[in-house]
Amino acid sequence: MRAAIIGINLEQGDLNVSLLHAHGDAHHHHGHSHGHAHGHVHGQPGAPVNRPRFALRVALAALCVIVALVVASFVQVREGEAAVVTRFGDPVRVLLQPGLAWRLPAPIEAAVPVDLRLHTTSSGLQDVGTRDGLRIIVQAYVAWRVPANANDIGHFVRAVRNEPDEAARQIRSLVGSALQTTSAGFDLASLVNTDPSQVRIGAFEEALRRQVDAQVYAAYGVHVVQVGLERLTLPAVTLAATVERMRAERETVAAQRTAEGNRQAAQIRSDADRDARVLIADANVKAADIEAQSRKDAAAIYGKSYAADPQLYTMLRSLDTLGSVVNTNTNLILRTDAAPFRALVQGPPGMGAAVNGPVAASTRSSGKSR
């Protein structure tokens, strides 16, 4: 025969269970005695329970459960993040403002944080072709972020399951294809050039950003903030063609500058010749005026001299004539009694016959003079 005696002590807040197995009358009597003694220690069966203390403990336990549920229902939204509240896995609302927000406790609702800060990724080296048929190797970086918009955030969470690394991988793939199409619209000279005014790197980056942004936003709900070229190199063939093109451009520029220099030199020489002719003409006019004035003054002086002494005037004019027609290379054979050589033979008018007589006789005897 088996019997089980269970003792419960509610005052001490614990549960005591004793199982006694009796075989026969002796064992039954021993179990009865033990149960009786045990009942006297832990309380008589049917004794009254301390109900106020029990209710207090139940209330405290319930309060702890409620506090735990309340704490589990709060969501903290950090600065630079958003929180997507999902109900049984489906997004129901998006929390954008930093601080605490309310949701139903798990597993009914859960909060998924979404990073709204700026992310960057790189396309790696890409071999692309330009519009003029040359090859270049470019590497671009992309700065992107999830917009602070509920629809875009939900789109991002659904598209890539809120995994920025997956979004970056997809963006790198799109940038690689966008580089091919964008570079096809630019010549190599607009990307690599010794003339800064011909370089259009900014236009290339903006065209690339617009194309990538449109594709990424439509697919994943994120915006591309900036795209830039990290590296631009030239293969050997393209490098040789570029050097040859630069040499031709430099030769063209040199020819243009030489032609411009020659034109300016010709213009300067022409202006100098014109100014010289003008100056010479002005000088000739002034010289003619001066000569005319000098002749006028000389004529006045001669007139006064003739009026004062006609013979002296005649002699002076004869000497002037001799000075203008006779020089070191002149050989003249003239009669000495003819003007203007008469002055050389006869001397100045008024001199005595004693002086002039022998000279005149000597002159006549010679007949000619050189």
C-alpha positions in Angstrom: 0.0 0.0 0.0 1.4 3.4 -1.0 0.4 6.8 0.4 1.6 10.3 -0.3 1.5 13.1 2.2 2.0 16.7 1.0 2.7 19.5 3.4 2.3 23.1 2.3 3.5 26.1 4.4 2.0 29.3 3.0 3.3 31.5 5.8 6.9 30.8 4.9 6.3 31.2 1.2 7.7 27.8 0.3 6.3 24.4 -0.6 7.3 21.2 1.1 6.4 17.9 -0.3 7.1 14.7 1.4 6.4 11.3 -0.1 6.3 8.4 2.1 5.8 4.9 0.9 4.5 2.4 3.4 4.5 -1.3 3.0 2.3 -3.1 5.5 1.0 -1.9 8.8 4.3 -1.0 10.3 5.3 1.3 7.5 1.8 2.9 7.5 2.1 3.6 11.2 5.5 5.1 10.8 4.3 7.4 8.0 1.3 8.4 10.1 3.5 9.3 13.0 6.0 11.2 10.7 3.1 13.1 9.0 1.6 14.0 12.3 4.9 15.3 13.7 5.6 17.2 10.4 2.1 18.7 10.5 2.8 20.1 14.0 6.0 21.7 12.8 4.9 23.3 9.6 1.3 24.0 10.4 -1.8 22.1 11.0 -3.8 21.1 7.9 -6.6 23.6 7.4 -4.8 26.3 9.4 -5.6 29.9 8.3 -3.3 31.5 5.7 -1.7 35.1 6.1 -3.7 36.6 3.2 -2.4 40.3 3.4 1.2 39.3 2.9 0.4 36.9 0.1 -1.6 39.7 -1.7 1.3 42.1 -1.3 3.6 39.7 -2.9 1.3 39.0 -5.7 0.9 42.8 -6.3 4.6 43.3 -6.3 5.1 40.5 -8.8 2.4 42.0 -11.0 4.0 45.5 -10.8 7.3 44.1 -11.8 5.7 42.4 -14.8 4.0 45.6 -15.8 7.2 47.7 -15.4 9.1 45.1 -17.5 6.4 45.3 -20.2 6.4 49.1 -20.1 10.2 49.3 -20.4 10.1 46.7 -23.2 7.5 48.9 -25.0 9.8 52.0 -25.3 12.0 52.6 -28.3 15.0 54.9 -28.3 15.7 56.7 -31.6 19.3 58.0 -31.7 20.6 61.1 -33.5 21.4 60.3 -37.2 19.1 57.2 -37.1 15.5 56.3 -37.8 13.5 53.4 -36.4 11.1 51.2 -38.4 8.5 49.6 -36.2 7.4 46.2 -37.5 4.4 44.2 -36.5 4.9 40.5 -36.9 7.7 41.4 -39.4 5.7 43.9 -41.5 6.7 47.6 -41.3 3.8 49.7 -39.8 5.4 53.1 -39.1 8.8 54.9 -39.2 10.1 57.0 -36.3 12.3 59.9 -37.4 12.6 62.2 -34.3 15.4 61.4 -31.9 14.2 60.4 -28.4 11.8 57.8 -26.9 8.8 56.4 -28.7 6.1 53.8 -27.9 5.5 50.4 -29.4 3.8 47.2 -28.4 6.1 44.8 -26.6 7.8 42.0 -28.3 7.0 39.7 -30.0 4.1 41.8 -31.3 6.1 44.7 -32.5 9.9 45.2 -32.9 12.0 48.3 -33.8 14.6 48.1 -36.5 17.2 51.0 -36.5 18.1 52.5 -39.9 21.4 54.5 -40.2 20.7 57.9 -41.9 24.3 59.0 -41.8 26.5 59.5 -44.9 28.1 56.3 -46.4 30.9 56.1 -49.0 32.0 53.4 -51.3 34.4 53.1 -54.3 33.8 51.7 -57.7 37.3 50.3 -58.1 39.4 50.7 -61.3 37.2 50.6 -64.5 38.4 50.5 -68.1 36.1 52.7 -70.1 36.1 54.4 -73.5 35.8 58.1 -74.4 33.8 59.7 -77.2 36.9 60.0 -79.4 37.6 56.2 -79.2 40.4 56.2 -76.6 40.5 54.1 -73.4 41.0 55.4 -69.9 41.1 53.8 -66.5 39.1 55.6 -63.9 38.1 55.0 -60.2 35.2 56.9 -58.7 33.9 57.3 -55.1 30.2 57.6 -54.2 28.8 59.3 -51.1 25.2 58.2 -50.4 22.6 58.3 -47.6 19.1 57.1 -46.8 16.8 60.2 -46.9 14.9 61.1 -43.8 11.6 60.2 -45.3 9.3 57.5 -44.2 8.6 56.2 -47.7 12.2 56.1 -48.7 13.3 54.4 -45.4 10.6 51.8 -45.9 11.7 51.2 -49.4 15.4 50.9 -48.3 14.5 48.3 -45.6 12.4 46.2 -48.0 14.9 46.4 -50.8 18.2 45.5 -49.0 16.8 44.3 -45.6 18.4 47.3 -43.9 21.9 46.1 -44.8 24.2 49.1 -45.9 26.9 46.7 -47.1 24.5 45.2 -49.6 23.4 48.6 -50.7 27.0 49.6 -51.2 27.6 46.5 -53.3 24.7 47.3 -55.5 25.8 50.9 -55.8 29.3 49.9 -56.9 27.8 47.7 -59.6 25.6 50.6 -60.9 28.6 53.1 -60.8 30.6 50.7 -62.9 28.0 50.6 -65.7 27.3 54.4 -65.3 31.0 55.1 -65.9 30.8 53.4 -69.3 27.9 55.4 -70.5 29.0 58.7 -69.0 32.6 58.6 -70.4 31.1 57.9 -73.9 29.8 61.5 -73.8 33.2 63.1 -73.2 36.4 63.5 -75.2 39.7 62.6 -73.6 40.8 66.2 -74.1 38.0 67.4 -71.8 39.4 65.1 -69.0 43.2 65.3 -69.5 44.5 68.6 -70.9 47.3 71.0 -70.2 44.9 73.9 -70.6 42.8 74.2 -67.4 40.0 76.0 -69.3 39.4 72.8 -71.4 39.1 70.4 -68.5 35.5 69.3 -67.7 36.0 67.0 -64.7 33.3 68.8 -62.8 30.7 68.2 -65.6 31.8 64.6 -65.9 31.2 64.0 -62.1 27.9 65.8 -62.1 26.6 63.8 -65.1 27.8 60.6 -63.4 26.1 61.5 -60.1 22.7 62.3 -61.8 22.7 59.0 -63.6 23.7 56.9 -60.6 21.3 58.8 -58.3 18.3 58.2 -60.5 19.0 54.4 -60.7 19.8 54.0 -57.0 16.8 56.0 -55.8 14.4 54.0 -58.0 15.9 50.7 -56.9 16.8 51.2 -53.2 15.3 54.5 -52.1 18.7 56.2 -51.3 20.1 59.4 -52.7 23.7 59.8 -54.1 25.0 63.0 -52.5 28.4 63.3 -54.3 30.4 61.4 -56.9 34.1 62.2 -57.5 37.0 60.8 -59.5 39.6 59.2 -57.2 42.0 58.2 -60.0 42.3 58.7 -63.8 45.1 56.9 -65.6 45.9 56.2 -69.3 46.8 52.9 -70.9 50.0 52.7 -72.9 48.2 53.2 -76.3 46.1 56.0 -74.9 49.1 57.6 -73.3 51.0 57.7 -76.6 48.0 59.2 -78.4 47.6 61.7 -75.7 51.3 62.8 -75.9 51.0 63.1 -79.6 47.9 65.1 -79.3 49.5 67.4 -76.8 52.5 67.8 -79.0 50.3 68.7 -82.0 48.4 71.2 -79.8 51.6 72.8 -78.6 52.8 73.1 -82.2 49.6 74.6 -83.2 49.8 77.1 -80.3 53.4 77.8 -81.2 52.5 78.5 -84.8 49.6 80.7 -83.8 51.8 82.7 -81.5 54.6 83.0 -84.1 52.0 84.2 -86.7 50.7 86.7 -84.1 54.2 87.8 -83.3 55.0 88.3 -87.0 51.8 90.2 -87.5 52.5 92.5 -84.6 56.1 93.0 -85.8 54.9 93.9 -89.2 52.4 96.3 -87.7 55.1 97.8 -85.5 57.5 98.2 -88.6 54.7 99.7 -90.6 53.8 102.2 -87.9 57.5 103.0 -87.5 57.9 103.6 -91.2 54.8 105.8 -91.3 55.9 107.8 -88.3 59.4 108.2 -89.8 57.9 109.4 -93.1 55.7 111.8 -91.2 58.7 113.0 -89.1 60.9 113.4 -92.2 58.2 115.3 -94.0 57.7 117.6 -91.0 61.5 118.1 -90.8 61.7 118.8 -94.6 58.9 121.4 -94.2 60.6 123.0 -91.3 63.9 122.9 -93.1 62.4 124.5 -96.1 60.8 127.1 -94.0 64.1 127.7 -92.2 66.0 127.8 -95.5 63.4 130.2 -97.0 63.6 132.4 -94.0 67.4 132.3 -94.2 67.4 133.2 -97.8 65.0 136.0 -97.0 67.2 137.2 -94.2 70.3 136.8 -96.5 68.6 138.7 -99.2 67.8 141.5 -96.8 71.4 141.6 -95.6 72.7 141.6 -99.2 70.3 144.3 -100.0 71.5 146.4 -97.2 75.1 145.6 -98.1 74.5 146.6 -101.8 72.8 149.8 -100.7 75.8 150.6 -98.5 78.6 149.6 -100.9 77.7 148.2 -104.3 81.3 147.1 -105.2 81.7 145.3 -101.8 78.4 143.5 -102.5 79.6 142.5 -105.9 82.8 141.1 -104.5 81.0 139.2 -101.7 78.6 137.7 -104.1 81.4 136.7 -106.4 83.2 135.0 -103.5 80.0 133.2 -102.5 79.6 132.0 -106.0 83.2 130.7 -106.1 82.6 128.9 -102.7 79.6 127.1 -104.1 81.1 126.0 -107.4 84.7 125.4 -106.5 86.0 122.7 -104.2 89.1 120.4 -103.8 88.0 118.3 -106.8 87.3 121.2 -109.2 89.6 122.1 -112.1 88.6 125.4 -113.8 90.4 127.0 -116.8 88.9 130.5 -117.0 90.0 133.9 -117.9 91.3 135.8 -115.0 89.8 139.1 -116.1 86.3 137.6 -116.2 83.9 137.7 -113.3 84.1 136.4 -110.6 87.9 135.8 -110.9 88.5 139.5 -111.5 88.4 139.9 -107.8 91.4 137.6 -107.4 93.4 139.6 -110.0 92.3 143.1 -109.3 91.7 142.8 -105.5 89.1 144.7 -103.6 87.9 147.9 -105.3 89.7 151.1 -104.2 93.2 149.6 -103.8 96.1 151.7 -105.4 97.3 151.2 -109.0 100.8 150.5 -107.8 99.7 147.3 -106.2 97.4 146.2 -108.9 99.6 147.2 -111.8 102.3 144.5 -111.6 99.8 141.8 -110.7 97.6 142.7 -113.6 100.5 142.8 -116.0 101.7 139.4 -114.7 98.3 138.0 -115.1 97.8 139.3 -118.6 101.2 137.9 -119.6 100.2 134.4 -118.5 96.9 134.6 -120.3 95.3 131.7 -118.3 95.0 130.4 -114.8 94.1 127.2 -113.2 
